[in-house]
């Protein structure tokens, strides 16, 4: 079962969340890399009205993801 986005944005033991002006930054906590990658994959798979931008370190280990709502179309 997957978590709704509003639950993910509350953070957890594997990651923290920073509420940014235009979205949210999720960052992994040391020692919980696999759990954080699982959360990132879920966010990417379920992002329908959101843009998801992975921010990776030089060793290709994703440690942050920025989530931003897409502009509303009328």
BAFI-3210 file (N, C-alpha, C; in Angstrom, 3 decimals, decimal comma, padded with zeros to 6 digits):
// residues 74
n [1|2|3|4|5|6|7|8|9|10|11|12|13|14|15|16|17|18|19|20|21|22|23|24|25|26|27|28|29|30|31|32|33|34|35|36|37|38|39|40|41|42|43|44|45|46|47|48|49|50|51|52|53|54|55|56|57|58|59|60|61|62|63|64|65|66|67|68|69|70|71|72|73|74]
n.u [000,853|000,511|001,519|-000,474|000,220|000,060|000,634|003,239|004,524|004,750|007,076|009,488|011,193|013,170|013,571|013,505|011,480|011,403|009,558|009,296|009,208|007,982|007,269|008,210|011,026|012,435|014,619|017,051|017,879|020,894|021,887|019,436|019,084|018,029|015,314|014,569|014,997|012,949|010,690|011,092|010,798|008,109|006,891|007,643|006,330|003,654|003,138|001,022|-000,115|002,131|005,511|008,459|011,684|014,689|017,537|020,805|023,819|027,370|028,100|025,943|024,000|020,886|019,849|018,123|014,931|012,897|009,657|007,117|004,066|002,274|001,447|-001,931|-004,233|-006,641]
n.v [-001,183|002,231|005,496|008,449|011,648|013,847|012,611|011,738|014,193|014,876|013,872|011,570|008,820|008,100|010,288|013,890|016,886|019,944|022,810|024,625|027,721|027,305|024,637|021,426|020,130|017,061|015,247|012,737|010,788|009,950|006,582|005,569|005,151|003,276|003,149|005,803|006,000|004,313|005,804|008,005|006,786|006,075|008,612|009,645|007,839|008,299|010,952|013,142|015,710|017,078|018,195|016,388|016,553|015,076|015,332|014,679|013,321|013,487|010,770|009,522|008,904|009,358|011,895|013,843|015,247|017,377|018,555|019,979|021,686|021,522|024,196|025,320|024,536|026,174]
n.w [000,000|-000,723|000,397|000,769|-000,803|000,998|003,411|002,955|002,817|005,444|006,413|007,866|009,554|007,688|006,089|005,714|005,391|003,733|003,572|000,826|-001,052|-003,584|-003,568|-002,250|-000,549|-000,260|001,739|002,205|005,099|006,766|006,735|006,083|003,401|001,479|002,194|001,749|-001,019|-001,863|-001,120|-002,803|-005,331|-005,198|-005,044|-007,555|-009,252|-008,695|-009,063|-010,372|-010,764|-010,258|-010,490|-010,406|-009,313|-009,294|-007,273|-007,435|-006,006|-006,817|-007,017|-008,110|-006,268|-005,229|-003,116|-002,541|-003,375|-005,252|-005,128|-006,955|-007,455|-010,528|-012,787|-012,817|-015,344|-017,303]
ca.u [000,000|001,298|001,074|-000,888|001,240|000,031|001,337|004,665|005,040|004,954|008,406|009,556|012,543|014,115|013,750|012,880|010,812|011,488|008,506|009,909|008,241|007,262|007,104|008,771|012,284|012,587|016,028|017,287|018,667|021,977|021,559|018,099|019,116|017,109|013,945|014,332|014,858|011,610|009,749|011,289|010,188|006,656|006,515|007,779|005,321|002,301|003,025|000,165|-000,200|003,363|006,787|009,391|013,053|015,671|018,820|021,729|025,203|028,252|028,180|024,621|023,162|019,898|019,667|017,094|013,967|012,076|008,308|006,450|002,777|002,235|000,474|-003,297|-004,676|-008,088]
ca.v [000,000|003,450|006,620|009,658|012,697|014,672|011,860|011,770|015,529|015,019|013,382|010,302|008,473|007,963|011,536|015,104|017,694|021,391|023,489|025,707|028,682|026,777|023,197|020,785|019,427|015,886|014,880|011,475|010,792|008,985|005,262|005,181|005,413|002,399|003,572|007,071|005,711|003,749|006,929|008,781|006,053|006,198|009,981|009,773|007,017|008,767|012,399|013,427|017,165|017,566|017,959|015,780|016,772|014,376|016,018|013,598|013,621|013,055|009,310|009,094|008,473|010,414|012,175|014,881|015,351|018,564|018,327|021,255|021,578|022,062|025,294|024,907|024,931|026,445]
ca.w [000,000|-000,813|001,224|000,040|-000,817|002,217|004,457|002,615|003,111|006,889|006,733|008,572|010,028|006,582|005,346|006,222|004,381|003,880|002,818|000,064|-001,587|-004,741|-003,474|-001,071|-000,734|000,584|001,821|002,900|006,333|006,735|007,256|005,617|001,968|000,745|002,499|001,071|-002,456|-002,060|-001,064|-004,028|-006,444|-005,050|-005,418|-009,005|-009,916|-008,428|-009,270|-011,519|-010,896|-009,650|-011,151|-009,463|-009,784|-008,452|-007,104|-007,125|-005,671|-007,901|-007,134|-008,592|-005,153|-004,992|-001,697|-002,403|-004,464|-005,141|-005,645|-007,185|-008,153|-011,880|-012,921|-013,155|-016,686|-017,321]
c.u [000,893|000,680|000,562|000,189|001,226|000,689|002,841|005,268|005,164|006,341|008,330|010,975|013,588|014,411|013,055|012,286|011,006|010,419|009,142|008,818|007,368|007,033|007,713|010,060|012,313|014,055|016,184|018,123|019,710|021,556|020,203|017,978|018,102|015,653|013,612|014,170|013,473|010,549|009,860|010,635|008,669|006,191|006,576|006,681|003,918|002,086|002,228|000,097|001,036|004,544|007,744|010,788|014,002|016,973|019,809|023,112|026,094|028,343|026,838|023,717|022,147|019,727|018,647|016,153|013,120|010,742|007,620|005,120|002,889|001,223|-000,878|-003,651|-006,174|-008,657]
c.v [001,239|004,548|007,751|010,731|013,515|013,944|011,877|013,108|015,808|014,556|012,064|010,004|008,438|009,268|012,695|015,890|019,169|021,994|024,703|026,596|028,070|025,272|022,668|020,086|018,276|015,516|013,625|011,665|009,670|007,678|004,740|005,344|004,565|002,801|004,874|006,864|005,141|004,852|007,757|008,098|006,161|007,576|010,142|009,004|007,603|010,256|012,677|014,934|017,822|017,315|017,444|015,895|016,090|015,168|014,977|014,113|013,118|011,531|008,700|008,556|009,569|010,648|013,281|014,813|016,588|018,265|019,682|021,015|022,178|023,207|024,737|025,413|025,122|026,186]
c.w [000,000|000,049|000,336|000,168|000,465|003,385|004,217|003,011|004,604|007,304|007,474|008,992|008,908|005,861|006,063|005,067|004,730|002,989|002,145|-000,517|-002,687|-004,694|-002,187|-001,445|000,250|000,582|002,670|004,149|006,250|007,397|006,801|004,100|001,194|000,978|001,775|-000,432|-002,752|-002,035|-002,341|-005,223|-006,392|-005,490|-006,931|-009,738|-009,795|-008,661|-010,532|-011,786|-010,301|-010,584|-010,090|-010,050|-008,803|-008,436|-006,617|-006,783|-006,803|-008,055|-007,544|-007,496|-004,883|-003,498|-001,457|-003,600|-004,202|-005,813|-005,760|-007,896|-009,554|-011,932|-013,349|-014,547|-016,654|-018,687]
res [x|x|x|x|x|x|x|x|x|x|x|x|x|x|x|x|x|x|x|x|x|x|x|x|x|x|x|x|x|x|x|x|x|x|x|x|x|x|x|x|x|x|x|x|x|x|x|x|x|x|x|x|x|x|x|x|x|x|x|x|x|x|x|x|x|x|x|x|x|x|x|x|x|x]
***
